Amino acid sequence: MMRAHLRIARPVHALERTAAMYCQGLGLREIGRFEDHEGFDGIMLGAAGAGYHFEFTHCRAHPVRPQPTAEDLVVLYLPDPAEWSAACARMLDAGFREVESFNPYWQRQGRTFEDPDGYRTVLQNAGWMA
């Protein structure tokens, strides 16, 4: 049986800046790129063995203005306290801005970071239980 994979696709204002921030902050690497594919440029970032990757795009002809809300979140669960603390520091060093979560639940065991386009990532110091 084929394992599912998740792509998180987001339009951004500055592809290279966004890619650099997510690579540094989340420890991702570039896994793909395309230019002028039917008017779109894009960069895909992922991590070895992860069941997800990000795709950031920019439309040359009709740029899409990012419009995330305070509740549009990507949540990453990091149960090890040392790993979580190091990841939070990397997010700040990469240029993400720490913000208060709209939903107070995410403040209890996590920290919320926002990129220049307003997209939010929560680093949750907990394990995920299905």
DOZA-318412 format. One line per 5 residues: number of its first residue (from 1); their letters; for each residue x, y, z of N, C-alpha, C, O. Coordinates in Angstrom, 1 decimal. Layout:
<sites>
NUM) a) X/Y/Z/X/Y/Z/X/Y/Z/X/Y/Z ~ ... $
</sites>
This chain:
<sites>
1) mmrah) 0.8/-1.2/0.0/0.0/0.0/0.0/0.9/1.3/0.0/1.9/1.3/0.7 ~ 0.6/2.2/-0.8/1.3/3.4/-0.9/1.0/4.3/0.3/-0.1/4.5/0.7 ~ 2.1/4.9/0.9/2.0/5.8/2.0/1.5/7.2/1.5/2.0/7.7/0.5 ~ 0.6/7.8/2.2/0.1/9.1/1.9/1.2/10.2/2.1/2.0/10.0/3.0 ~ 1.1/11.2/1.3/2.1/12.3/1.5/1.3/13.6/1.4/0.4/13.7/0.5 $
6) lriar) 1.6/14.6/2.2/0.9/15.9/2.3/1.8/17.0/1.7/2.9/17.1/2.0 ~ 1.2/17.8/0.8/1.9/19.0/0.2/1.1/20.2/0.8/-0.1/20.3/0.6 ~ 1.8/21.1/1.4/1.2/22.3/1.9/1.7/23.4/0.9/2.8/23.8/0.9 ~ 0.7/23.9/0.1/1.0/24.9/-1.0/0.6/26.3/-0.6/-0.6/26.5/-0.1 ~ 1.5/27.2/-0.7/1.2/28.6/-0.3/1.8/29.6/-1.3/3.0/29.5/-1.6 $
11) pvhal) 1.0/30.6/-1.7/1.5/31.7/-2.5/2.3/32.6/-1.6/1.9/32.9/-0.4 ~ 3.4/33.1/-2.0/4.2/34.1/-1.2/4.7/35.2/-2.1/4.7/35.2/-3.3 ~ 5.1/36.3/-1.4/5.7/37.5/-2.1/7.1/37.3/-2.6/7.5/37.7/-3.7 ~ 7.9/36.6/-1.8/9.4/36.5/-2.1/9.8/35.0/-1.9/10.0/34.6/-0.8 ~ 9.9/34.3/-3.0/10.3/32.9/-3.0/11.6/32.6/-2.3/11.6/31.8/-1.3 $
16) ertaa) 12.6/33.3/-2.7/14.0/32.9/-2.1/14.0/33.3/-0.6/14.6/32.5/0.2 ~ 13.5/34.4/-0.2/13.5/34.7/1.2/12.7/33.7/2.0/13.1/33.2/3.1 ~ 11.5/33.3/1.5/10.7/32.4/2.2/11.4/31.0/2.3/11.4/30.4/3.4 ~ 12.0/30.6/1.2/12.7/29.3/1.2/13.8/29.3/2.2/14.0/28.3/3.0 ~ 14.6/30.4/2.3/15.7/30.5/3.2/15.2/30.4/4.7/15.8/29.8/5.5 $
21) mycqg) 14.1/31.1/4.9/13.6/31.1/6.3/13.1/29.7/6.7/13.4/29.3/7.8 ~ 12.4/29.1/5.9/11.8/27.7/6.3/13.0/26.7/6.3/12.9/25.8/7.2 ~ 13.9/26.8/5.5/15.1/25.9/5.6/15.8/26.1/6.9/16.1/25.1/7.6 ~ 16.1/27.3/7.2/16.8/27.6/8.5/16.0/27.3/9.7/16.4/26.6/10.6 ~ 14.7/27.8/9.7/13.9/27.6/10.9/13.4/26.2/11.1/13.4/25.8/12.3 $
26) lglre) 13.0/25.5/10.1/12.5/24.1/10.3/13.4/23.0/9.9/13.1/21.8/9.9 ~ 14.7/23.4/9.4/15.6/22.4/9.1/15.2/21.6/7.8/15.6/20.5/7.6 ~ 14.5/22.3/6.9/14.1/21.7/5.6/15.2/21.9/4.6/16.2/22.7/4.8 ~ 15.1/21.2/3.4/16.0/21.5/2.3/15.2/21.5/1.0/14.0/21.0/1.0 ~ 15.7/22.1/0.0/15.1/22.2/-1.2/15.0/20.8/-1.9/16.0/20.2/-2.0 $
31) igrfe) 13.8/20.4/-2.3/13.6/19.1/-2.9/13.1/19.3/-4.4/13.0/18.3/-5.1 ~ 12.8/20.5/-4.8/12.3/20.7/-6.1/12.2/22.2/-6.4/12.0/23.0/-5.4 ~ 12.1/22.5/-7.7/12.0/23.9/-8.1/11.5/24.0/-9.5/11.8/23.1/-10.3 ~ 10.7/25.0/-9.8/10.3/25.2/-11.2/10.2/26.7/-11.5/9.9/27.5/-10.6 ~ 10.4/27.0/-12.8/10.3/28.4/-13.2/9.4/28.5/-14.4/9.5/27.7/-15.3 $
36) dhegf) 8.6/29.5/-14.4/7.6/29.9/-15.5/6.9/28.7/-16.0/6.8/28.4/-17.2 ~ 6.3/27.9/-15.0/5.5/26.7/-15.4/4.1/27.3/-15.5/3.4/27.5/-14.5 ~ 3.6/27.6/-16.7/2.4/28.3/-17.0/2.2/29.5/-16.2/1.1/29.8/-15.7 ~ 3.3/30.3/-16.0/3.3/31.6/-15.3/3.6/31.5/-13.9/3.7/32.6/-13.2 ~ 3.9/30.3/-13.3/4.2/30.2/-11.9/5.7/29.8/-11.7/6.2/29.0/-12.5 $
41) dgiml) 6.3/30.3/-10.7/7.6/29.9/-10.2/7.3/29.2/-8.8/6.3/29.6/-8.1 ~ 8.1/28.3/-8.5/7.9/27.6/-7.2/9.1/26.9/-6.7/10.0/26.5/-7.4 ~ 9.1/26.7/-5.3/10.2/26.0/-4.6/9.5/25.0/-3.7/8.5/25.4/-3.0 ~ 10.0/23.8/-3.7/9.4/22.8/-2.7/10.5/22.5/-1.7/11.7/22.2/-2.0 ~ 10.1/22.4/-0.4/11.0/22.2/0.7/10.5/21.0/1.5/9.3/20.9/1.8 $
46) gaaga) 11.4/20.1/1.9/11.0/19.0/2.7/12.2/18.5/3.5/13.2/19.0/3.5 ~ 11.9/17.4/4.2/12.9/16.7/5.1/12.9/15.3/4.8/11.8/14.7/4.5 ~ 14.0/14.6/4.8/14.1/13.2/4.5/13.2/12.4/5.4/13.2/12.6/6.7 ~ 12.4/11.6/4.9/11.5/10.7/5.6/10.2/11.3/6.1/9.3/10.6/6.7 ~ 10.1/12.6/5.9/8.8/13.3/6.4/7.7/13.0/5.4/7.9/12.8/4.2 $
51) gyhfe) 6.5/12.9/5.9/5.3/12.6/5.1/4.7/13.9/4.6/3.5/13.9/4.3 ~ 5.4/15.0/4.5/4.9/16.2/4.0/6.0/17.1/3.4/7.2/16.8/3.6 ~ 5.6/18.1/2.6/6.6/19.1/2.2/5.8/20.4/1.9/4.6/20.3/1.7 ~ 6.5/21.5/1.8/5.9/22.8/1.5/6.2/23.1/0.1/7.3/22.7/-0.5 ~ 5.2/23.7/-0.6/5.5/24.3/-1.9/5.1/25.7/-1.8/4.0/26.1/-1.5 $
56) fthcr) 6.1/26.6/-2.1/5.8/28.0/-2.1/5.8/28.5/-3.6/6.7/28.1/-4.4 ~ 4.8/29.3/-4.0/4.7/29.7/-5.4/4.5/31.2/-5.5/4.2/31.9/-4.5 ~ 4.8/31.6/-6.7/4.6/33.1/-7.1/4.2/33.1/-8.5/4.8/32.5/-9.4 ~ 3.1/33.8/-8.8/2.5/33.9/-10.1/3.0/35.1/-10.8/2.8/36.2/-10.2 ~ 3.7/35.0/-11.9/4.4/36.1/-12.5/3.3/37.1/-13.1/3.5/38.3/-12.9 $
61) ahpvr) 2.3/36.6/-13.7/1.3/37.5/-14.4/0.3/38.1/-13.4/-0.1/39.3/-13.6 ~ -0.2/37.3/-12.5/-1.2/37.8/-11.5/-0.8/37.3/-10.1/-1.4/36.4/-9.6 ~ 0.1/38.0/-9.5/0.5/37.6/-8.1/-0.7/37.5/-7.2/-1.6/38.3/-7.1 ~ -0.7/36.4/-6.5/-1.8/36.1/-5.5/-1.3/36.7/-4.2/-0.2/36.3/-3.7 ~ -2.1/37.5/-3.6/-1.8/38.1/-2.3/-2.1/37.1/-1.2/-3.3/36.6/-1.1 $
66) pqpta) -1.1/36.7/-0.4/-1.4/35.8/0.7/-2.4/36.4/1.6/-2.3/37.5/2.0 ~ -3.4/35.5/2.1/-4.4/36.0/3.0/-4.7/35.0/4.1/-5.9/34.7/4.3 ~ -3.7/34.6/4.8/-3.9/33.6/5.9/-4.6/34.3/7.1/-4.5/35.5/7.3 ~ -5.4/33.5/7.8/-6.0/34.1/9.0/-5.2/33.6/10.2/-4.2/32.8/10.1 ~ -5.5/34.1/11.4/-4.8/33.7/12.6/-5.0/32.2/13.0/-4.2/31.7/13.8 $
71) edlvv) -5.9/31.6/12.4/-6.2/30.2/12.6/-5.7/29.3/11.5/-5.9/28.0/11.6 ~ -5.1/29.8/10.5/-4.5/29.0/9.4/-3.1/28.6/9.9/-2.2/29.3/9.8 ~ -3.0/27.4/10.5/-1.8/26.9/11.1/-1.2/25.7/10.5/-1.9/24.8/10.0 ~ 0.1/25.6/10.6/0.8/24.3/10.4/1.3/24.0/11.8/2.0/24.9/12.4 ~ 1.1/22.9/12.4/1.5/22.5/13.7/2.5/21.4/13.6/2.1/20.3/13.0 $
76) lylpd) 3.7/21.5/14.2/4.6/20.5/14.2/4.8/20.1/15.7/5.1/20.9/16.6 ~ 4.7/18.8/15.9/4.8/18.2/17.3/6.3/17.8/17.5/6.8/16.9/16.8 ~ 6.9/18.4/18.5/8.3/18.1/18.9/8.3/17.7/20.4/8.3/18.6/21.2 ~ 8.2/16.4/20.7/8.1/16.0/22.1/9.3/16.2/23.0/9.2/16.4/24.2 ~ 10.5/16.2/22.4/11.7/16.3/23.2/11.9/17.8/23.5/12.1/18.6/22.6 $
81) paews) 12.0/18.2/24.8/12.1/19.6/25.2/13.4/20.3/24.6/13.3/21.4/24.2 ~ 14.5/19.6/24.6/15.7/20.2/24.1/15.6/20.5/22.6/16.0/21.5/22.1 ~ 15.0/19.5/21.8/14.8/19.7/20.4/13.8/20.8/20.1/14.0/21.6/19.2 ~ 12.8/20.9/20.9/11.8/21.9/20.8/12.4/23.3/21.0/12.1/24.2/20.2 ~ 13.1/23.4/22.1/13.8/24.7/22.4/14.7/25.2/21.3/14.8/26.3/20.9 $
86) aacar) 15.5/24.2/20.8/16.4/24.5/19.7/15.7/24.9/18.4/16.1/25.9/17.7 ~ 14.6/24.3/18.1/13.8/24.6/17.0/13.2/26.0/17.1/13.1/26.7/16.1 ~ 12.7/26.3/18.3/12.1/27.7/18.5/13.2/28.7/18.3/12.9/29.8/17.7 ~ 14.4/28.5/18.8/15.5/29.5/18.6/15.8/29.6/17.1/16.1/30.7/16.6 ~ 15.8/28.5/16.4/16.1/28.5/14.9/15.1/29.4/14.2/15.4/30.1/13.3 $
91) mldag) 13.8/29.2/14.6/12.7/30.0/14.0/13.0/31.5/14.1/12.9/32.3/13.2 ~ 13.4/31.9/15.3/13.6/33.3/15.5/14.9/33.8/14.8/14.9/34.9/14.2 ~ 15.9/33.0/14.8/17.1/33.3/14.1/16.9/33.4/12.6/17.6/34.2/11.9 ~ 15.9/32.6/12.1/15.6/32.6/10.6/14.8/33.8/10.2/14.7/34.1/9.0 ~ 14.3/34.6/11.2/13.5/35.8/10.8/12.0/35.6/11.1/11.3/36.6/10.8 $
96) freve) 11.5/34.5/11.6/10.1/34.4/11.9/9.9/35.3/13.2/10.8/35.6/14.0 ~ 8.7/35.8/13.3/8.3/36.6/14.4/7.4/35.8/15.3/6.4/35.1/14.9 ~ 7.7/35.7/16.6/6.8/35.0/17.5/5.6/35.9/17.8/5.7/37.1/18.1 ~ 4.4/35.2/17.7/3.2/35.9/17.9/2.3/35.1/19.0/2.5/33.9/19.2 ~ 1.4/35.8/19.6/0.5/35.1/20.5/-0.5/34.4/19.6/-1.1/34.9/18.7 $
101) sfnpy) -0.8/33.1/20.0/-1.8/32.4/19.3/-3.2/32.9/19.5/-3.6/33.4/20.6 ~ -4.0/32.9/18.4/-5.4/33.3/18.5/-6.1/32.4/19.4/-7.0/32.8/20.2 ~ -5.9/31.1/19.3/-6.5/30.0/20.1/-5.5/29.8/21.3/-4.4/29.4/21.1 ~ -5.9/30.1/22.5/-5.0/30.0/23.7/-4.5/28.6/23.9/-3.5/28.4/24.6 ~ -5.1/27.6/23.3/-4.6/26.2/23.5/-3.2/26.1/23.1/-2.4/25.4/23.7 $
106) wqrqg) -2.8/26.7/22.0/-1.5/26.6/21.4/-0.4/27.2/22.3/0.8/27.0/22.1 ~ -0.8/28.1/23.2/0.2/28.8/24.1/0.6/27.9/25.2/1.6/28.1/25.9 ~ -0.2/26.9/25.6/0.0/26.1/26.7/1.3/25.2/26.6/2.1/25.2/27.6 ~ 1.5/24.6/25.5/2.7/23.8/25.3/3.4/24.1/24.0/4.3/23.3/23.5 ~ 3.1/25.3/23.4/3.7/25.6/22.2/4.1/27.1/22.0/3.8/27.9/22.9 $
111) rtfed) 4.7/27.3/20.9/5.0/28.7/20.5/4.6/28.9/19.1/4.8/28.0/18.3 ~ 4.1/30.0/18.7/3.6/30.3/17.4/4.5/31.3/16.7/4.8/32.3/17.3 ~ 4.8/31.0/15.5/5.7/31.9/14.7/5.1/32.2/13.4/4.3/31.4/12.8 ~ 5.3/33.5/13.0/4.7/34.0/11.7/5.7/34.5/10.8/6.7/35.1/11.2 ~ 5.5/34.1/9.5/6.5/34.6/8.5/6.0/35.9/7.9/4.9/36.4/8.3 $
116) pdgyr) 6.8/36.6/7.0/6.4/37.9/6.5/5.1/37.9/5.7/4.5/39.0/5.6 ~ 4.6/36.8/5.2/3.4/36.7/4.5/2.2/36.5/5.4/1.0/36.4/5.0 ~ 2.4/36.3/6.7/1.4/36.1/7.7/1.0/34.6/8.0/0.1/34.3/8.7 ~ 1.8/33.7/7.4/1.5/32.3/7.6/2.1/31.9/9.0/3.2/32.3/9.4 ~ 1.4/31.1/9.7/1.8/30.7/11.1/2.1/29.3/11.2/1.5/28.4/10.6 $
121) tvlqn) 3.2/29.0/12.0/3.6/27.7/12.3/3.7/27.6/13.8/4.3/28.5/14.5 ~ 3.1/26.6/14.3/3.2/26.3/15.8/4.1/25.2/16.0/4.1/24.1/15.4 ~ 5.1/25.4/16.9/5.9/24.3/17.4/5.4/23.9/18.7/5.5/24.6/19.7 ~ 4.9/22.7/18.8/4.2/22.2/20.0/5.1/21.2/20.7/5.5/20.2/20.1 ~ 5.4/21.5/22.0/6.3/20.6/22.8/5.4/19.5/23.3/5.2/19.5/24.5 $
126) agwma) 5.0/18.6/22.5/4.2/17.4/22.8/4.3/16.4/21.7/4.7/16.7/20.6 ~ 3.9/15.2/22.0/3.9/14.2/21.0/2.5/14.1/20.4/1.5/14.5/21.1 ~ 2.4/13.6/19.2/1.0/13.5/18.6/0.5/12.1/18.9/1.2/11.1/18.6 ~ -0.7/12.1/19.3/-1.4/10.8/19.5/-2.6/10.7/18.7/-3.5/11.5/18.8 ~ -2.7/9.7/17.8/-3.8/9.6/16.9/-5.0/9.0/17.6/-6.1/8.8/17.0 $
</sites>
